[in-house]
Amino acid sequence: MVRAICAALWVMALLGAPAQAGDRLPVRGADISSLAKSEDLGGVYRQADGRRGDALRILKRAGLTHVRLKVWVDPADGYNDKAHVLEIARRAHKLGLKTLIDFHYSDRWADPAHQTKPAAWADLPFDRLVQAVRDHTYDVLSALRRQGTPADMVQIGNELNGGLLWPDGRWDNWPGIAALLNAGHDAVKQVSHRTKVVIHLANGADNGLYRWWFDNAATHGIRYDVIGLSYYPYWHGTIEAFQANITDVATRYGKPVLLAETAYPFTTADKDGWENIILSPEPYPGYQATPQGQQAMIAKLYDVLREVPGALGLVYWEATWTGVPGNGWDPEDPASGNAWENQALFDFADRALPGLATLGAG
């Protein structure tokens, strides 16, 4: 018992006490990876009163601290590449917004079901694949540093439940996973020791997954600073299970934790003719698919995070991905649509929703 109490006190000293009710968490962010393409295709963003404005400026005025930008290696549509990341980072920096860079190590979406190598890396032997991860990571981050916009945090991979760069870094090859992730980690630290490295998994209420993954990470010497979680309430289990898992993860591994992805619908309607991924009028019990329901869910998740020692905050996924024709989910198909526009933080008249102010209040 004495040993357990001492261990708990050590973790509290390392991570800090939970935030108090009303405290603003240090990370109040939004993934805006779709923004550059949206703007190029005529996307418009307005303040809550309808006045047109710059999307980043609207986010900053709402109280956001960070923007998250994904990086693809050679995307078919040319977006989410280094050039676009640099441009958005410049704009964000001018407004005082920090960046979380999200390396997918793919030419398209990487997630628990897809961890496909970039075409240019597909046939590389393992040692050269490790070097490609190191070089790509260093190239993007050093370019950000040179332009005066160094990354605040960096994800080495995206939703790594089953590893990355399959099959070399698949879940059944932990030495391969470790070599690839540590190559990315070391490239981040070579550019800037201040930049925090995030390891990011999905299914944020699945404690068995997180213990299996991060116990293996410890066994195989994977280096990182922050544990990132995706938690979508309508997919990943109850809020109570999420709270139990993120609290366990923070204390068990002694690392700060970040809710790196979440979202919630403000309507069941569709704007672009492409069926939305969430259609239920009440996707999670007690939280309707309305502007008020979306706002209440964001507030509830902040309440959870304030109870967790070492919780950094929340990043809302694709806040600016509105229903702009041509800005669909498939970079290889200009005719594809957006199944997510009913979960953006801008409504179908392009006005900032109440949830954005709640996100910024933190």
C-alpha positions as CSV (number, residue, x, y, z in Angstrom):
1,M,0.0,0.0,0.0
2,V,2.8,2.4,0.9
3,R,4.6,1.6,-2.4
4,A,1.4,2.3,-4.3
5,I,0.8,5.6,-2.6
6,C,4.4,6.7,-3.3
7,A,4.1,5.7,-6.9
8,A,0.9,7.7,-7.2
9,L,2.5,10.8,-5.6
10,W,5.5,10.5,-8.0
11,V,3.1,10.4,-11.0
12,M,1.3,13.5,-9.7
13,A,4.5,15.3,-9.3
14,L,5.6,14.4,-12.8
15,L,2.3,15.2,-14.5
16,G,0.8,17.8,-12.3
17,A,-2.5,17.8,-10.6
18,P,-5.7,17.7,-12.6
19,A,-6.9,21.0,-13.8
20,Q,-9.6,22.7,-11.8
21,A,-13.1,23.3,-13.1
22,G,-13.0,26.3,-15.3
23,D,-9.3,26.1,-16.0
24,R,-8.3,26.5,-19.6
25,L,-6.2,23.6,-20.9
26,P,-3.0,24.5,-22.8
27,V,-4.0,22.8,-26.0
28,R,-7.3,23.9,-27.6
29,G,-6.9,22.9,-31.2
30,A,-8.4,22.0,-34.5
31,D,-7.3,19.9,-37.4
32,I,-7.6,22.1,-40.5
33,S,-5.8,19.9,-43.0
34,S,-8.6,20.4,-45.6
35,L,-8.4,24.2,-45.4
36,A,-6.0,25.0,-48.2
37,K,-7.9,22.9,-50.7
38,S,-11.2,24.4,-49.5
39,E,-10.0,27.9,-49.9
40,D,-8.6,27.2,-53.4
41,L,-12.0,25.8,-54.4
42,G,-13.9,28.8,-53.2
43,G,-14.7,27.8,-49.6
44,V,-15.8,30.7,-47.4
45,Y,-15.7,31.1,-43.6
46,R,-17.8,33.5,-41.5
47,Q,-17.9,34.6,-38.0
48,A,-21.0,33.6,-36.0
49,D,-22.7,36.9,-36.9
50,G,-22.3,36.1,-40.6
51,R,-19.4,38.5,-41.4
52,R,-16.9,36.9,-43.7
53,G,-13.4,36.4,-42.5
54,D,-10.1,34.5,-42.6
55,A,-10.7,31.0,-41.2
56,L,-7.5,31.0,-39.1
57,R,-8.3,34.4,-37.7
58,I,-11.8,33.2,-36.7
59,L,-10.2,30.2,-35.0
60,K,-7.7,32.4,-33.1
61,R,-10.4,34.9,-32.0
62,A,-12.4,31.9,-30.7
63,G,-9.5,31.1,-28.3
64,L,-7.7,28.3,-30.1
65,T,-4.0,27.7,-29.5
66,H,-3.1,25.0,-32.0
67,V,-3.8,23.8,-35.5
68,R,-3.1,20.3,-36.7
69,L,-1.9,19.6,-40.2
70,K,-1.4,16.2,-41.7
71,V,1.4,15.4,-44.1
72,W,1.2,13.0,-47.0
73,V,4.3,12.1,-48.9
74,D,3.1,12.3,-52.6
75,P,-0.7,13.0,-52.6
76,A,-2.5,12.6,-55.8
77,D,-4.2,16.0,-55.6
78,G,-1.1,17.8,-54.4
79,Y,-2.6,18.9,-51.0
80,N,-1.4,18.0,-47.6
81,D,2.2,18.1,-48.9
82,K,5.1,20.0,-47.6
83,A,4.4,23.2,-49.5
84,H,0.8,23.5,-48.3
85,V,1.8,22.7,-44.7
86,L,4.5,25.4,-44.8
87,E,2.0,28.0,-46.1
88,I,-0.7,27.3,-43.5
89,A,2.0,27.2,-40.8
90,R,3.2,30.6,-41.8
91,R,-0.4,32.0,-41.6
92,A,-1.0,30.3,-38.3
93,H,2.3,31.6,-36.8
94,K,1.5,35.2,-37.7
95,L,-1.7,34.9,-35.6
96,G,0.1,33.2,-32.6
97,L,-1.2,29.7,-33.3
98,K,1.1,26.8,-32.7
99,T,1.3,23.7,-35.0
100,L,0.8,20.0,-34.4
101,I,2.3,18.2,-37.5
102,D,0.7,14.8,-38.2
103,F,2.9,12.5,-40.4
104,H,0.9,9.8,-42.0
105,Y,3.9,8.2,-43.8
106,S,1.6,7.5,-46.7
107,D,0.3,9.1,-49.9
108,R,-3.2,9.1,-48.5
109,W,-5.1,8.3,-45.3
110,A,-3.4,6.3,-42.6
111,D,-5.6,4.8,-39.9
112,P,-6.1,1.5,-38.0
113,A,-7.4,-0.2,-41.2
114,H,-4.9,1.4,-43.7
115,Q,-1.1,1.9,-43.2
116,T,0.0,1.8,-46.9
117,K,3.5,2.8,-47.8
118,P,4.0,5.8,-50.1
119,A,4.5,4.6,-53.6
120,A,8.1,5.9,-53.7
121,W,8.9,3.8,-50.6
122,A,7.1,0.6,-51.6
123,D,10.1,-1.5,-52.6
124,L,12.7,-0.1,-50.3
125,P,14.7,-2.6,-48.2
126,F,14.0,-2.1,-44.5
127,D,17.2,-0.1,-43.7
128,R,16.4,2.3,-46.5
129,L,12.7,2.5,-45.4
130,V,13.9,3.6,-41.9
131,Q,16.1,6.2,-43.5
132,A,13.2,7.4,-45.7
133,V,11.1,8.0,-42.5
134,R,14.0,9.9,-41.0
135,D,14.7,12.0,-44.1
136,H,11.1,12.8,-44.8
137,T,10.4,13.9,-41.2
138,Y,13.6,16.0,-41.0
139,D,12.9,17.6,-44.4
140,V,9.4,18.9,-43.5
141,L,10.3,19.9,-39.9
142,S,13.6,21.6,-40.8
143,A,11.8,23.6,-43.5
144,L,9.2,24.7,-40.9
145,R,12.1,25.7,-38.6
146,R,13.9,27.6,-41.3
147,Q,10.9,29.8,-42.1
148,G,10.5,30.6,-38.4
149,T,7.5,28.4,-37.7
150,P,8.9,25.4,-35.8
151,A,6.4,22.6,-34.9
152,D,5.2,22.6,-31.3
153,M,4.2,18.9,-31.4
154,V,4.7,16.2,-34.0
155,Q,2.8,12.9,-34.5
156,I,5.1,10.1,-35.7
157,G,2.3,8.2,-37.5
158,N,-1.4,8.4,-37.4
159,E,-3.7,6.1,-35.4
160,L,-1.1,3.4,-34.9
161,N,-3.2,0.7,-33.4
162,G,-1.7,-1.8,-35.8
163,G,1.6,-0.2,-36.5
164,L,2.7,1.7,-39.6
165,L,4.1,1.2,-43.1
166,W,2.8,-2.3,-43.4
167,P,4.1,-5.0,-43.4
168,D,7.5,-3.8,-42.1
169,G,6.0,-2.0,-39.2
170,R,2.9,-4.1,-38.7
171,W,1.5,-5.1,-35.2
172,D,3.3,-8.5,-35.4
173,N,6.7,-7.0,-35.8
174,W,7.5,-4.8,-32.8
175,P,11.2,-4.4,-33.6
176,G,10.2,-3.0,-37.0
177,I,7.7,-0.7,-35.4
178,A,10.3,0.5,-32.9
179,A,13.0,1.2,-35.6
180,L,10.6,3.2,-37.7
181,L,9.1,5.2,-34.9
182,N,12.5,5.9,-33.3
183,A,13.8,7.1,-36.7
184,G,11.0,9.6,-36.8
185,H,11.5,10.6,-33.1
186,D,15.2,11.2,-33.7
187,A,14.6,13.3,-36.7
188,V,12.2,15.5,-34.7
189,K,14.7,16.0,-31.9
190,Q,17.5,16.7,-34.4
191,V,15.5,19.6,-35.7
192,S,14.4,20.8,-32.2
193,H,14.7,19.2,-28.8
194,R,11.7,21.4,-27.7
195,T,9.3,19.8,-30.1
196,K,7.2,17.1,-28.4
197,V,6.8,13.7,-30.1
198,V,3.3,12.3,-30.0
199,I,2.4,8.6,-30.4
200,H,-1.2,8.5,-31.5
201,L,-3.7,5.6,-31.3
202,A,-7.5,5.4,-32.1
203,N,-10.2,3.7,-30.1
204,G,-9.6,5.9,-27.0
205,A,-11.9,4.0,-24.7
206,D,-10.2,0.6,-25.3
207,N,-7.9,0.1,-22.3
208,G,-6.8,-3.3,-23.4
209,L,-5.5,-1.9,-26.7
210,Y,-3.6,0.9,-24.9
211,R,-2.0,-1.3,-22.3
212,W,-0.9,-3.8,-25.0
213,W,0.5,-1.1,-27.2
214,F,2.3,1.0,-24.7
215,D,3.6,-2.0,-22.7
216,N,5.1,-3.3,-25.9
217,A,6.4,0.2,-26.7
218,A,8.2,0.2,-23.3
219,T,9.6,-3.3,-23.9
220,H,11.0,-2.3,-27.3
221,G,12.4,1.1,-26.4
222,I,10.1,3.3,-28.4
223,R,10.8,7.0,-27.6
224,Y,8.1,9.6,-27.3
225,D,6.9,12.5,-25.1
226,V,3.1,12.5,-25.3
227,I,0.3,9.9,-25.7
228,G,-2.4,10.9,-28.2
229,L,-5.8,9.4,-28.4
230,S,-8.7,9.5,-30.9
231,Y,-12.1,9.3,-29.2
232,Y,-15.3,9.6,-31.3
233,P,-18.2,9.1,-28.8
234,Y,-20.4,7.4,-31.4
235,W,-17.8,4.8,-32.3
236,H,-15.4,4.2,-29.5
237,G,-17.4,3.4,-26.4
238,T,-18.8,5.3,-23.5
239,I,-17.5,8.6,-22.1
240,E,-17.0,6.8,-18.8
241,A,-14.8,4.2,-20.5
242,F,-12.8,6.9,-22.3
243,Q,-12.3,8.7,-19.0
244,A,-11.1,5.5,-17.3
245,N,-8.7,4.7,-20.1
246,I,-7.1,8.1,-20.5
247,T,-6.7,8.3,-16.7
248,D,-5.1,4.9,-16.6
249,V,-2.8,5.7,-19.5
250,A,-1.6,9.0,-18.0
251,T,-0.8,7.4,-14.6
252,R,0.5,4.0,-15.9
253,Y,3.0,5.5,-18.4
254,G,3.8,8.8,-16.7
255,K,3.3,10.8,-19.9
256,P,1.1,13.8,-20.8
257,V,-2.0,12.8,-22.7
258,L,-3.8,14.6,-25.6
259,L,-7.2,14.0,-27.1
260,A,-5.8,14.3,-30.6
261,E,-9.0,13.7,-32.5
262,T,-12.7,14.0,-31.8
263,A,-15.8,15.4,-33.5
264,Y,-19.6,15.5,-33.2
265,P,-22.4,16.4,-35.7
266,F,-24.4,19.6,-35.5
267,T,-27.0,18.3,-37.9
268,T,-28.2,15.2,-39.7
269,A,-28.6,17.1,-43.0
270,D,-26.3,16.8,-46.0
271,K,-24.9,19.7,-48.0
272,D,-22.8,18.2,-50.9
273,G,-24.9,15.2,-51.9
274,W,-22.4,12.7,-50.5
275,E,-23.9,10.7,-47.7
276,N,-22.7,11.6,-44.3
277,I,-20.8,9.1,-42.2
278,I,-23.0,9.9,-39.1
279,L,-26.8,10.0,-39.7
280,S,-28.3,9.5,-36.3
281,P,-30.2,12.3,-34.7
282,E,-28.7,11.3,-31.4
283,P,-25.4,9.6,-32.1
284,Y,-24.5,9.4,-28.4
285,P,-27.2,9.2,-25.7
286,G,-28.2,12.6,-24.4
287,Y,-26.4,14.5,-27.1
288,Q,-28.4,15.4,-30.2
289,A,-27.0,16.1,-33.6
290,T,-27.7,19.9,-33.2
291,P,-25.4,22.9,-32.7
292,Q,-26.3,22.7,-29.0
293,G,-25.5,19.0,-28.9
294,Q,-22.2,19.4,-30.6
295,Q,-21.3,22.2,-28.2
296,A,-22.4,20.2,-25.1
297,M,-20.2,17.2,-26.2
298,I,-17.1,19.4,-26.6
299,A,-17.8,20.9,-23.1
300,K,-18.3,17.4,-21.7
301,L,-15.0,16.1,-23.1
302,Y,-13.2,19.1,-21.6
303,D,-14.8,18.3,-18.2
304,V,-13.3,14.8,-18.5
305,L,-9.9,16.0,-19.5
306,R,-9.7,18.4,-16.5
307,E,-10.0,15.4,-14.2
308,V,-6.9,13.7,-15.8
309,P,-3.4,14.4,-14.5
310,G,-1.2,15.6,-17.3
311,A,-4.1,16.1,-19.8
312,L,-2.9,18.7,-22.4
313,G,-6.2,19.4,-24.1
314,L,-8.3,18.6,-27.1
315,V,-7.9,18.8,-30.9
316,Y,-11.2,18.8,-32.9
317,W,-10.9,16.9,-36.1
318,E,-11.4,18.8,-39.4
319,A,-13.1,21.8,-38.1
320,T,-13.0,23.6,-41.5
321,W,-13.9,20.7,-43.7
322,T,-17.2,22.1,-45.0
323,G,-19.2,21.0,-48.0
324,V,-17.1,22.6,-50.8
325,P,-17.5,20.8,-54.2
326,G,-14.3,19.1,-55.2
327,N,-12.9,18.9,-51.6
328,G,-13.9,15.3,-51.1
329,W,-12.3,12.5,-49.1
330,D,-10.5,10.7,-52.0
331,P,-7.4,12.6,-53.3
332,E,-7.5,10.5,-56.4
333,D,-11.1,11.2,-57.2
334,P,-12.2,14.8,-57.7
335,A,-15.8,13.6,-57.8
336,S,-15.7,12.2,-54.3
337,G,-17.6,14.1,-51.6
338,N,-17.3,15.0,-48.0
339,A,-19.1,12.7,-45.5
340,W,-18.0,14.9,-42.6
341,E,-19.3,18.4,-43.3
342,N,-22.1,17.9,-40.8
343,Q,-19.4,17.6,-38.1
344,A,-17.4,20.8,-39.0
345,L,-17.4,23.8,-36.7
346,F,-18.9,26.0,-39.5
347,D,-22.6,25.5,-40.5
348,F,-24.0,25.1,-44.0
349,A,-24.1,29.0,-44.3
350,D,-20.4,29.0,-43.5
351,R,-20.9,30.6,-40.0
352,A,-18.9,29.6,-37.0
353,L,-21.0,27.3,-34.7
354,P,-21.3,27.7,-30.9
355,G,-19.0,24.7,-30.5
356,L,-16.1,26.7,-31.8
357,A,-16.4,29.2,-29.0
358,T,-16.6,26.3,-26.5
359,L,-13.5,24.6,-28.1
360,G,-11.6,27.9,-27.7
361,A,-12.8,28.4,-24.1
362,G,-11.2,25.0,-23.2
